[in-house]
Structure formats: structure tokens, C-alpha cells
Amino acid sequence: MAKTTKSTILFTWAFTVIRILIGWHFLYEGLAKMVNPNWSAAPMLLESTWVFSGFFKSLALNSDLITVVNFMNTWGLILIGLGLFLGLFTRISSISGTLLLFLYYIVQPPFTGFIIQANAGGSYLWVNSLLIEIAILIMIFMLPKSWFFSIDNFWAEFGGNTKVRKMFGSIEVPKEDNPEFSELPVFDRRRVLKNLISIPVFGVFSYAVLKNFGYESYEE
């Protein structure tokens, strides 16, 4: 196995934190839409100004289609957010998030002559917050699993480990009969905890969400 250095550990932590933050952004946006009965994608679609504006406006004006759009948008954000936050099906989540953000981008592109509200929501000329997140998600999609602490990486590292195979009743083949087993990673408790770090963090964030939404409901 490749030698682990301090720099690679730092990069792994950095990329993991970035993935969790992007995941949290998606997840919170989805949850906020889910708990708001008045939310709809229709206003944003009706403000579309680019080449596909006719299509987007037709979606907004059709009551049946906008219901489907709202459902897919809300649960798309939630599922993508969960995947990125936990590091579960990370590549599928990152490419799905890229496609969703790209749709947002072309609905209201930050191009000259198409900007509705200057600097609204971080919308600047050409490069806005959506495009930056798209670039980050593409990076996450392209990076190997080993560059993140994640559930995906946990399974990749320890799913074939001899100790895990014993727990599931698999037959153990001696090393001398199959030298490839000598290359399997050591079942290191610290590495397991690092790969599952997003789970307790998710618990803290979930508590914050419940407290926030509960507080808002109480105020209302």
C-alpha cells in the first residue's frame, strides 16, 4: 500500500470537510423546502430569461408538472445532500448534484443581458455560487475514494478485510494459498472512526435543524 504522509492526511481531511459542507448545503436547502408548504419552484422558473425560458415557464404554468418539479427538486436536494454529507454513493451524489445545479444555472444564467437582480444570491457576471459549487462537485466526482473519509471508503477498505469476512461467515483463504490477502488493509479502529466521522457530525447538524425549525414553528 502507498505510504501515508502528513500532507496526504491533511488533504484527506480538507476534501472531507469540503464534501460535508457542500452536502450540508444541499441537505438544508431540501429540508427547508420540504417544511415550507408555500415553497414552489414556479417563481424562479417564471423569471427564466435565457434560451430555454419558454420551456421552464411552461413547467411553472402547468399545475401537474410543477408539482412533479417541486417534489423532484426537494427530494433531489435531500438525497444528494445525504449522500455527500455521509460519503455514501459519493460519485453518484456528486454527479447528480452537478446536473441539478447546472439546471439552476441555466434557468437564470449570470450573463450580460440576462441578470435579473445584480449580485442576488451570489450571482455575479459568469461566475456565481452555483458555478463554483459545480466545479467543486466535479472535483469530488473525479477524486479517488481514498481521498475522503467516508462510508464509501470504509467499505472499500474494510469490506474485504478478513475480520469483516469472519463476521459475515465467509471462508478465509490462507495467505500462502492466496498472496493477495497479504495486501489487505489492517482493521484499524482509528481509520474506521475517521471514515465514519460524518455520522456523529450529522447527528449534531440534525439536532440543530430540529431546534431551528422547532423554534421557527413556535414563533409562528
C-alpha positions as CSV (number, residue, x, y, z in Angstrom):
1,M,0.0,0.0,0.0
2,A,1.1,3.6,-0.6
3,K,2.9,5.3,2.3
4,T,0.7,7.7,4.2
5,T,2.2,11.1,4.8
6,K,1.1,14.1,6.8
7,S,0.3,16.1,3.6
8,T,-2.0,13.3,2.3
9,I,-3.8,13.2,5.7
10,L,-4.3,16.9,5.6
11,F,-5.6,16.8,2.1
12,T,-7.9,14.0,3.0
13,W,-9.3,15.9,5.9
14,A,-9.7,19.1,3.8
15,F,-11.5,17.3,1.0
16,T,-13.7,15.5,3.5
17,V,-14.7,18.8,5.2
18,I,-15.4,20.4,1.8
19,R,-17.6,17.4,0.8
20,I,-19.5,17.6,4.1
21,L,-20.1,21.3,3.8
22,I,-21.4,21.0,0.2
23,G,-23.6,18.1,1.3
24,W,-25.0,20.1,4.2
25,H,-25.8,23.0,1.9
26,F,-27.8,20.6,-0.4
27,L,-29.5,18.9,2.6
28,Y,-30.6,22.0,4.4
29,E,-31.9,23.6,1.2
30,G,-34.0,20.4,0.6
31,L,-35.3,20.3,4.2
32,A,-36.2,24.0,4.2
33,K,-38.3,23.5,1.1
34,M,-39.9,20.3,2.5
35,V,-41.1,22.0,5.7
36,N,-42.3,25.1,3.9
37,P,-45.8,24.4,2.4
38,N,-45.7,27.6,0.4
39,W,-42.5,26.9,-1.4
40,S,-42.6,26.3,-5.1
41,A,-40.0,26.4,-8.0
42,A,-42.6,28.3,-10.1
43,P,-41.4,31.9,-9.3
44,M,-37.8,31.1,-10.3
45,L,-38.9,29.3,-13.5
46,L,-41.2,32.2,-14.4
47,E,-38.3,34.5,-14.2
48,S,-36.2,32.5,-16.6
49,T,-34.7,34.7,-19.3
50,W,-32.3,32.6,-21.4
51,V,-32.9,30.3,-24.4
52,F,-34.8,27.7,-22.5
53,S,-37.1,30.2,-20.8
54,G,-40.2,29.1,-22.8
55,F,-39.8,25.5,-21.6
56,F,-39.2,26.5,-18.0
57,K,-42.2,28.9,-18.0
58,S,-44.4,26.1,-19.4
59,L,-43.4,23.9,-16.5
60,A,-44.3,26.6,-14.0
61,L,-47.7,27.3,-15.6
62,N,-48.7,23.6,-15.6
63,S,-50.1,22.7,-12.1
64,D,-49.4,19.0,-12.6
65,L,-45.9,19.4,-13.9
66,I,-44.8,22.0,-11.3
67,T,-45.9,19.5,-8.6
68,V,-43.6,16.9,-10.0
69,V,-40.8,19.5,-10.4
70,N,-41.2,20.6,-6.7
71,F,-41.1,17.0,-5.5
72,M,-38.1,16.1,-7.5
73,N,-36.3,19.3,-6.6
74,T,-36.9,18.9,-2.9
75,W,-36.1,15.2,-2.6
76,G,-33.2,15.5,-5.1
77,L,-31.6,18.1,-2.8
78,I,-32.2,16.0,0.3
79,L,-30.9,12.7,-1.2
80,I,-27.9,14.3,-2.8
81,G,-27.1,16.2,0.4
82,L,-27.3,13.0,2.5
83,G,-25.0,11.2,0.0
84,L,-22.4,13.9,0.1
85,F,-22.6,14.6,3.8
86,L,-22.2,10.9,4.8
87,G,-19.9,10.0,1.9
88,L,-22.4,7.3,0.7
89,F,-22.6,6.8,-3.1
90,T,-20.4,9.9,-3.3
91,R,-19.8,9.8,-7.0
92,I,-23.4,9.3,-7.9
93,S,-24.4,12.1,-5.5
94,S,-21.7,14.5,-6.8
95,I,-22.7,14.0,-10.5
96,S,-26.4,14.3,-9.6
97,G,-25.7,17.5,-7.7
98,T,-23.7,18.8,-10.7
99,L,-26.6,18.2,-13.0
100,L,-29.1,19.8,-10.6
101,L,-27.0,22.9,-10.1
102,F,-26.4,23.2,-13.8
103,L,-30.2,23.3,-14.3
104,Y,-30.4,26.1,-11.8
105,Y,-27.6,27.9,-13.6
106,I,-29.3,27.9,-17.0
107,V,-32.6,28.9,-15.6
108,Q,-31.2,32.3,-14.6
109,P,-27.6,32.5,-16.0
110,P,-25.4,35.3,-14.8
111,F,-24.7,36.5,-18.4
112,T,-24.8,40.1,-19.7
113,G,-28.4,41.0,-20.5
114,F,-29.9,38.1,-18.6
115,I,-29.1,39.0,-15.0
116,I,-32.4,39.9,-13.2
117,Q,-31.0,41.1,-9.9
118,A,-27.4,42.1,-9.7
119,N,-25.4,40.1,-7.1
120,A,-28.6,38.4,-5.8
121,G,-27.6,35.1,-4.1
122,G,-24.0,35.5,-5.1
123,S,-24.9,35.9,-8.8
124,Y,-22.1,37.8,-10.5
125,L,-21.1,38.0,-14.1
126,W,-20.5,34.5,-15.5
127,V,-19.1,33.1,-12.2
128,N,-21.6,32.7,-9.4
129,S,-22.0,30.5,-6.4
130,L,-23.7,27.8,-8.5
131,L,-20.8,27.6,-10.9
132,I,-18.3,27.4,-8.0
133,E,-20.2,24.5,-6.4
134,I,-20.5,22.8,-9.8
135,A,-16.7,22.9,-10.1
136,I,-16.2,21.5,-6.6
137,L,-18.7,18.7,-7.2
138,I,-16.8,17.8,-10.4
139,M,-13.6,17.7,-8.4
140,I,-15.3,15.4,-5.8
141,F,-16.5,13.1,-8.6
142,M,-13.0,12.8,-10.1
143,L,-11.1,12.2,-6.9
144,P,-10.4,8.6,-5.7
145,K,-12.4,7.3,-2.7
146,S,-9.2,7.2,-0.7
147,W,-9.0,11.0,-0.7
148,F,-12.1,11.2,1.5
149,F,-13.0,9.8,4.9
150,S,-16.4,8.4,4.0
151,I,-18.7,5.4,4.3
152,D,-17.7,4.5,0.7
153,N,-14.1,4.5,1.7
154,F,-14.8,2.5,4.8
155,W,-16.4,-0.3,2.7
156,A,-13.7,-0.1,0.1
157,E,-11.0,-0.5,2.8
158,F,-12.6,-2.9,5.2
159,G,-15.4,-4.6,3.2
160,G,-13.0,-7.4,2.1
161,N,-11.0,-7.5,5.3
162,T,-10.6,-10.9,6.9
163,K,-12.1,-9.9,10.2
164,V,-15.1,-8.5,8.4
165,R,-15.4,-11.6,6.4
166,K,-15.4,-13.7,9.6
167,M,-18.3,-11.6,11.0
168,F,-20.3,-12.5,7.9
169,G,-19.3,-16.1,8.0
170,S,-17.1,-16.0,4.8
171,I,-14.5,-18.7,4.2
172,E,-11.0,-17.5,5.0
173,V,-8.3,-18.4,2.5
174,P,-4.8,-18.7,4.0
175,K,-2.2,-16.2,2.8
176,E,0.1,-18.8,1.5
177,D,-2.7,-20.0,-0.8
178,N,-3.5,-16.5,-2.0
179,P,-0.8,-13.9,-1.5
180,E,-3.2,-11.1,-2.4
181,F,-4.7,-11.3,1.1
182,S,-1.4,-10.0,2.4
183,E,-2.1,-6.7,0.7
184,L,-5.4,-6.2,2.5
185,P,-5.6,-3.2,5.0
186,V,-5.3,-3.7,8.7
187,F,-8.6,-3.3,10.6
188,D,-7.5,-0.1,12.3
189,R,-10.1,1.3,14.7
190,R,-8.9,4.9,14.2
191,R,-9.3,4.6,10.5
192,V,-12.8,3.2,10.9
193,L,-13.7,6.1,13.1
194,K,-12.3,8.6,10.6
195,N,-14.3,7.1,7.8
196,L,-17.5,7.3,9.9
197,I,-16.8,10.8,11.2
198,S,-19.7,12.3,9.3
199,I,-22.2,10.2,11.2
200,P,-21.8,12.0,14.6
201,V,-21.4,15.3,12.8
202,F,-24.7,14.5,11.0
203,G,-26.3,13.9,14.4
204,V,-25.2,17.4,15.6
205,F,-26.4,19.0,12.5
206,S,-29.8,17.2,12.7
207,Y,-30.3,18.4,16.2
208,A,-29.5,22.0,15.0
209,V,-32.1,21.6,12.2
210,L,-34.8,20.3,14.5
211,K,-34.1,23.1,17.0
212,N,-34.2,25.7,14.3
213,F,-37.3,24.5,12.6
214,G,-39.0,23.9,16.0
215,Y,-38.1,27.4,17.1
216,E,-39.5,28.9,13.9
217,S,-42.7,26.9,14.3
218,Y,-43.0,28.1,17.9
219,E,-42.5,31.7,16.8
220,E,-45.2,31.3,14.2
